[in-house]
Amino acid sequence: MDFSVRAANLEDSKDIARMIMELAEYEKLADHVKITQKDLERDGFSKNPFFHVVITEVPEQHRTKEGHTKIGYAFYYYSYSSWKGRSIYMQDLYVMPEFRGKGVGKTLMSKVAQLALAAGCHQLNFTVADQNKPSMDFYLSQGCFDVTASLGYHYMCCEGKALEHLAQP
Ligand SMILES: CC(C)(COP(=O)(O)OP(=O)(O)OC[C@H]1O[C@@H](n2cnc3c(N)ncnc32)[C@H](O)[C@@H]1OP(=O)(O)O)[C@@H](O)C(=O)NCCC(=O)NCCS
């Protein structure tokens, strides 16, 4: 199947917001999504972007029945490991169901890996839900390893009232 991968721009924000929601629905966690198209426009495509996206497009003849030609994305940002140095964190990797199994996911992840190496990064980090067995298998098939299993690390978060409380002097 013919497809292209490129850096996303401001005009892609609507499709990125749509696919973020599709991924959350796939993970049955859609009620956690608070982000809006406007947030993405402001935070991803202004002077100092907080994140970057690479997006996959198919030619018009392969558009979905809803008319979409943007059919997958990888969402990432640069981070830093106090052990390993420069790193990249891939927040999302998503391919619309009708386009899976055709090499799109691998191409997107490979693009992020290329960008990581070009920026001098030593690691590509990401999380995957326990119940998302197909994606876990996909990542394992790409040579990735499970940090929780090997080092016992858990991905933690502080938000809302706990974050405000923590921030009090
Ligand atoms: C995971 C996902 C991004 C993979 O994208 P894809 O386009 O379907 O995968 P590809 O066609 O590029 O597959 C690439 C390789 O991975 C392998 N692979 C894909 N799915 C696999 C699976 N479930 N188990 C084992 N290997 C798998 C393919 O066989 C292929 O291997 P090859 O290069 O040796 O032929 C896609 O299925 C997806 O969007 N899933 C739902 C959303 C999701 O779970 N995202 C990840 C959240 S953490």
The ligand as a Tripos MOL2 file, in Angstrom:
@<TRIPOS>MOLECULE
LIG
   48    50     1     0     0
SMALL
NO_CHARGES

@<TRIPOS>ATOM
      1 C1          0.4850   -1.3780   17.1870 C.3       1 LIG1
      2 C2          0.3070   -0.7520   15.8170 C.3       1 LIG1
      3 C3          0.7660    0.6980   15.8510 C.3       1 LIG1
      4 C4          1.1700   -1.5270   14.8100 C.3       1 LIG1
      5 O1          1.0280   -0.9230   13.5330 O.3       1 LIG1
      6 P1          0.7830   -1.8160   12.2220 P.3       1 LIG1
      7 O2          0.7820   -0.8750   11.0750 O.co2     1 LIG1
      8 O3         -0.4310   -2.6340   12.4240 O.co2     1 LIG1
      9 O4          2.0620   -2.7580   12.2580 O.3       1 LIG1
     10 P2          3.0040   -3.1200   11.0170 P.3       1 LIG1
     11 O5          2.1550   -3.5960    9.8850 O.co2     1 LIG1
     12 O6          3.8900   -1.9680   10.7300 O.co2     1 LIG1
     13 O7          3.8420   -4.3250   11.6030 O.3       1 LIG1
     14 C5          5.2480   -4.2530   11.6570 C.3       1 LIG1
     15 C6          5.8220   -5.5180   12.1470 C.3       1 LIG1
     16 O8          5.2970   -5.8400   13.4390 O.3       1 LIG1
     17 C7          4.7160   -7.1170   13.4230 C.3       1 LIG1
     18 N1          3.5000   -7.0770   14.2020 N.ar      1 LIG1
     19 C8          2.4470   -6.2340   14.0710 C.ar      1 LIG1
     20 N2          1.4840   -6.5270   14.9500 N.ar      1 LIG1
     21 C9          1.9710   -7.5920   15.6430 C.ar      1 LIG1
     22 C10         1.4500   -8.3960   16.6700 C.ar      1 LIG1
     23 N3          0.2320   -8.1870   17.1550 N.pl3     1 LIG1
     24 N4          2.2220   -9.4010   17.1340 N.ar      1 LIG1
     25 C11         3.4640   -9.6450   16.6490 C.ar      1 LIG1
     26 N5          3.9930   -8.9270   15.6600 N.ar      1 LIG1
     27 C12         3.2520   -7.9270   15.1670 C.ar      1 LIG1
     28 C13         4.3950   -7.3810   11.9650 C.3       1 LIG1
     29 O9          4.3520   -8.7600   11.7110 O.3       1 LIG1
     30 C14         5.5280   -6.7170   11.2700 C.3       1 LIG1
     31 O10         6.6830   -7.5220   11.3420 O.3       1 LIG1
     32 P3          7.7100   -7.6420   10.0830 P.3       1 LIG1
     33 O11         8.2650   -6.2610    9.9020 O.co2     1 LIG1
     34 O12         8.6960   -8.6380   10.5550 O.co2     1 LIG1
     35 O13         6.8470   -8.0720    8.9550 O.co2     1 LIG1
     36 C15        -1.1590   -0.8200   15.3310 C.3       1 LIG1
     37 O14        -1.5730   -2.1440   15.2830 O.3       1 LIG1
     38 C16        -2.1250   -0.0150   16.1960 C.2       1 LIG1
     39 O15        -2.3490    1.1720   15.9590 O.2       1 LIG1
     40 N6         -2.7600   -0.6810   17.1750 N.am      1 LIG1
     41 C17        -3.7760   -0.0470   17.9910 C.3       1 LIG1
     42 C18        -3.2600    1.1160   18.7870 C.3       1 LIG1
     43 C19        -2.1830    0.7360   19.7410 C.2       1 LIG1
     44 O16        -2.3140   -0.2140   20.4860 O.2       1 LIG1
     45 N7         -1.0900    1.5070   19.7340 N.am      1 LIG1
     46 C20        -0.0100    1.3250   20.6440 C.3       1 LIG1
     47 C21        -0.3500    1.9260   21.9520 C.3       1 LIG1
     48 S1          0.9570    1.6860   23.1090 S.3       1 LIG1
@<TRIPOS>BOND
     1     1     2 1
     2     2     3 1
     3     2     4 1
     4     2    36 1
     5     4     5 1
     6     5     6 1
     7     6     7 2
     8     6     8 1
     9     6     9 1
    10     9    10 1
    11    10    11 2
    12    10    12 1
    13    10    13 1
    14    13    14 1
    15    14    15 1
    16    15    16 1
    17    15    30 1
    18    16    17 1
    19    17    18 1
    20    17    28 1
    21    18    19 ar
    22    18    27 ar
    23    19    20 ar
    24    20    21 ar
    25    21    22 ar
    26    21    27 ar
    27    22    23 1
    28    22    24 ar
    29    24    25 ar
    30    25    26 ar
    31    26    27 ar
    32    28    29 1
    33    28    30 1
    34    30    31 1
    35    31    32 1
    36    32    33 2
    37    32    34 1
    38    32    35 1
    39    36    37 1
    40    36    38 1
    41    38    39 2
    42    38    40 1
    43    40    41 1
    44    41    42 1
    45    42    43 1
    46    43    44 2
    47    43    45 1
    48    45    46 1
    49    46    47 1
    50    47    48 1
@<TRIPOS>SUBSTRUCTURE
     1 LIG1         1 GROUP 0 **** ****
